Amino acid sequence: MRGETKRGGTKPWIWALVAVLAVLAWQALTVDANYAGNWTGLFRTGWKTPVPARLAPGTFRNAHPKGYDGQYYRFLAHDPFLRHGTATDLDTPIDRSRRILVPLLAWALAGGQQGAIDGAYVLVILGSIFAGTCFLGCIMVRQGRHAALGLLFLAVPATIVGIDTMTVDITLAALTACFAWHWGSGREPGWGLWFTLAAAGLTRETGLLLAAACVLAALVKRDYRRAAFWGTAVLPALGWYEYLHFAIPPAGGTPLSVPGWLWPRPQLGIAMRAIEPPRYPLLGASVERIIRALDTVSLLAMMAAAALGILRLRWAKPAAIRAALGLQVAFLLAITDEMFWTPPYGYCRPFAPLFVLLLAGDAAGRGRRAWVAAILVCALVDVRVLAEMETQMLGVLRWLGLG
């Protein structure tokens, strides 16, 4: 990344630092305004959620009874090898435990010191923002654009959700930006990309699709040696899954189990949900109409993202990028369960790689219109995601004396 600075303006790492400082400032504001100065509030621990005894005293309890996913990754960060009974406190032990990279990095950064792990976790998320913004900025510079466009990483819906709830998809988004940067270097990627692929698989099981894309691209070229090389990048994840086979009681599921919502069925889940968005009986009639309209727009934008991915298959280079786009679109089309497409925080996160790949597309030449369309699609999903943050925003405004 060192030499890619002049043509596109200011160095990408400076804009990455701007992104980190902006996010940190927001988090500090919302922690003071909404979580009584307790940074564990960012993990959204529900007031009914069972919390490990050693963490309970210092945990800020969210008003929502069940909380949100970040709470479980925090539990894992305090016990990444599941030696202290943490599996019993996870809602879906296998699914959560497979996504070990972010919790493990937080644990390692804190040196295993329990009192430092929560802060280390926040630093890992901030590091993901820095990396994602920097790599995307470098890609923009290569395309002759300004490095400040790396800030588009903050427009990825999963990034916004990760900032608000400490979910791990933000790290997968950063690794996808790194993946795209490696393949756009003009050189055959090597061990740097291999470690990126291995990390993606350990971040979330859907990250394995990046390795699959590299393997498919190599097979198309009949380069079986490279295909085997990229294929070995899944071994760390498979090794971890095997460890979980012994670490988690049988009742927690099997390490290779697949979520029920993934199996394709003859349904039109996303389309039907866009036509008939969920009801919000606790909201006033006018507010409910607005939120339901935003639901429809957001889901239509998700479908548009798939269409843009298909469109980009015509000119995307190199082959691994094309394969990654194809797999992401196939993944989206495979999820036909209508319930999956209900919570906006939920359905946008697994597709972080798709949004990153679209934003990293050719911003000049024949791909420029699709690139602008990708920004618009992100924005339309973001509006619905940001609507979920209304309570935090109002709390911050009141804290600042503006509400």
N, C-alpha and C positions, 0 to 999 in steps of 0.2 A: 504493500500500500504506500510505500514511502515516496515513490516518485510521481504518484498520480495526483498532482495538486494544482499545477499552474493553470491548465487550460480551463478548468471548470470553476475557477475562483478559489476561495479560501480553502485551506486544508480540511478534508473530511473529519479529522479527529476533533477539530475545533467545534464543528457543528454537533458532533456526537457529545461533546462536553456540554454544549448548550442544552441539548435534549436532556441529559442527565440532571443538570442543575434545575431545569424547569420542572421535571418530574419530582425531584426531591423537594422543591419548594411547595408544590401542590400537596405532596404527601405530608409534609410538616404542617401545612395549614389544616388539612382535614383531620390529622391526628389530634391537633390541639382543639379544633372546633367540634369534632364529632366523637372523639374517642378519649376524652379527658386526658390527653397527653400520653396515652398508653399505645405504643406502636404495635402491640399485638392486635389492636383493633383492625388493622389492615387485613388480617387473615380471616376476618368475618366468622368468628366462632359463635355458633348459635347458642342461645341460652338453654336449650334442651340437649345440646350435643354432649355426649360423654367425653370428658377431657382426662388425659392421664393425670394421676394424682399429683405428680411432681410439677405439672404445668398449671394446674387449676388456680392456685392462688394469684398468679400474676397475669392471668388471661382476661382480656376485656371481652365481655359477652355482648354479642350483637342482639339487636331487638328481634331479629328474625329467629324463630325457634330452631331451625335446622342449620342456619348459617350458610356458608358456601365452601367450595372445594379447597380453597387455599388453607383452611384450617387443618385439613388432613395431611397436606404436604408439610405443614409446620410440625405436626406430630411426628412425621417420618424423619424430619431433619434432626429431631432430638433423639431418635432411635433408628438410624438408617438400616441397621442390620437386624432389626426386629428381635432383639434379645431381651426386651423388657416388657413384653406383652402388648406392644402398641397395636398389633394387628387387630386386637379385639375392639379398639377404639376407632377403627376405620369403617366407613360405611360399606365400601366394596374393597376388601383387603387386597385382592389380587390386582385389580385395576389400578389402585393408588400406588401400590408397592412397585409395580413395574416401572412407574415413572420416577425413577430414583435419582436421576442426575442432579437436579436442582437441590433437593434435600441433602444429598450426599456432599455437594459442593459447599453448602452452607455449614454442614457439620465439620468438614475438613478445614474451611476457612476459619472457623472458630476454634480449631484445635480440639474439638470434642467438648469444649467447656460449655456446659448447659446455659450459663448466664449470658453467653455471647452469641448463641446460635440464632436467635431471632434477628438480631442486628445484622449478622452475617448473611442471613437469608435475604434481607432487604438489599444488601450490597450485591448479591448475586443477581437479583432482578435488575438493579441499576446497571450492573455490568452487561447484562443482556441488552439493555437499551443502548448503551454506549456502542457495543459491538454491532448491533443491527443497524444503527444509524450510520456508523462509520463505513461498514461494508456497502450499504446501499448508496452512500455518498460517493464512494470510490467507483461504483458501477456507473453512477450518473456522470462522473468526471470522464470516464472512458468513452462515454457517449457524447462528449462535448458539451455537457450541461453543467450547471453550477452545483458545487458540492453541497450547498444548503438543501438541495432536494433530497438528501439523505434523511432529512427530517420527516419525509413521508413515512418513515418507519413508524412514527407515532400515530399515523392514520390507519395502520393495520388494526382491525377491530380487536384481535386477540391481544394486541399491545395495550390498548385502553383497558380491557378487562383485567389484564395482568397487573397493571399499575394500581387498579382499584382493589383487587382481591388476592394478589400474590399467587396467581395460578401459573403453571409451568409452561404454558403454550407460548408465552413471550420469548422464552429461551429457544424453543423450536423455531420461532420466526427468525430470530437472530442467526441461528445455524443455517436456515434456508438462505438468508442473505449471503452468508459465507459460502455456501454451496454455489450460488449463482455467480459470486465473484470469482471463485476458483475456475469455473468453466468459461468465464469470459476473459481469462488472462491471456489467451492465445497460445498457451503452453499446455501440454498434457499434464493434468493434475496428478499429484503423487500422494505422499503420506499426509500432507496437510489436509487434503480432502478426505482421506481415509479416516482420520481422527474426527473430522466434522461429521461424517456419516455415522461413525460409532457413537458419538455423543448424541446425535439426533435420535438414534434407536433407544438410547437409555433415557432420553428426556420424555418421550411418549411413544407408544407402540406405532402410531401413525408415522413417526419419523423414519421408520424402516422403509417407507416408500421411496425415500431419497436414495437409499442404497439400491433398492430394486430398480430405480430409474437408470442408475449407472450400469448395473448389470445388463439390463435390457439393451441399452445403447451399445455396449461392447459386443453383445451377442449379435446384434444386427450387423455389425462390422466384421463378425466372425473372429473377433479378437478374444479368444477363449481364455488366454492368460490374464488379460485385464478384467474379464468378467469374473474369473475366480478371485482375483485380487479384491475387487470391490465387494464380492460376495462375503469375503471374510470379515467385512466391517460389521456384519450383523452378529458375529460371535460374542462380543461383550454382552449384548442384550440377551442372547440365548443363554449365555452362562449365568447371567443374573436371574433369568427365569428359572433355571434349574436350581439355583440357590433357594428361590422362593418356594420351590416344591418341598423343601425340607424345613424352611423357616416358618411357614404359615400352616396352621391346622387345616386338615382336609375340608372342613366346613367352609373355608374361605374361598373355595373354588380351585380350579387347576391353573397353573401358570400360563398355559397356552389357550385358555378359554377366550372366546370372542364375545363382546357385548351383544345382547339380543337385538339392539337397534340397528346393527350393521348388516345383518342378513337381508339381502334383497327379497322383497315380496311384491306381488302384483298390486302395488298401491301407488298413489300419486301424493305422497305425504306432504312435500313442500308446496306443491300446487294447491292442494286442498286446504292447507293451513293458511296460505296467502289469500284464498278466496273467503275463508271463514276463520279469521284470527280468533285467539282466545278471548274470553270475556273477563272483565275486571270489575266485578260487582261492588268492590269496596271504593271504587273511584266514582266521582260524580259523572253524570251522563255526558257532559261536554268533554271532560278530560278523557273519559273512556273512549269516546269517538276518535279523539286525536291519537291516543296511544294505539288503538286498533288500526288506524290508518297508517301510522308509522310501522306497525308490524307488517302490514301488506307491502309497503314500500321496501322495507328491509329484506323481506323474503324474495321479492322480485329482483332486488339487487343481488342476492345470493345466486339466483338463477342466471342473472346477467353475467356474473363472475364466471360461471361454468361456460356460458356461451363465448365469453371473451377468451377463455382458456382454449376452447376448440378452435376459435378463429386464429389464435396465435400459433397453433400447430402448423399452420401453412408456411410460416417463415422463421419460426424459432430455431436458433442455432446456439450451441451445438446440439447433437442428438440427445444428450443426457437431459438438457433443459426441456426439450420437446417431450421426452419420455416422462419427466417429472410432472409436467403440465397435464399430460394425458392421464397419468395415474391419479392425480388430484381430482380431475373432472370425473373419472370413473368412480372414485371414492364418494364424491358428492352424489352422483346419480344412484349409487348403491344403497344410500340411506333413504328408504321409502317409508319409514315409520313416522306417522304424523306427529306423535308426541315428541320426537327428537327435535322437531322444528318449532317448538313452543317457546322455550326461554331464550331470549336474545343473547344473554351472556353465554348460554350453552352451545347453541348451534354455530356460532361464528368461530369459536376457538379451534376446533379440529382442522379448520381450513386456513389456518395462519400461513402455511407454505404456499397455498394457492394465491392468496392476496400478495404475498411478498414476490412471488414469481411474476405476477402480472405487473406490479409496480416496478420491478427490475427489468421489464421488457424494453425493447428498443424505443428510446424517447426521441429519436430522430429518424428521418427517413420513413419507410412505408409502415413502420409500427407505431408512428406517433399518435395517430387517432386512437388506436386501441389502448395506448398508454394513458392518454387523457381520460378515456372511458374508464380505465381501471381506477384512476383517482376518484372519479365521480361515484363509481360503485362502492368504493371504500367509504366515501363520505355519507352515502345513503344508509349504509349499515351502521356507521358510527352515530348517526343522529338517533337511531333507536337505542343503541347501547348507552349513549350519553343520557337518554331519558331515564334510564335505570339509576343514574347517579344524582337524580334531582335532590334527594334528601341530603346527600353530602354537600352538594353545591349550596343549597339553602342554608345549611349549617355553617358553612364557611362565610357566606355573606352576612349572616347574623353575627358571627364572631368578629367580622371586620367592621360591624356597625353599619352595614349597607342594606340589611334586610328589614 
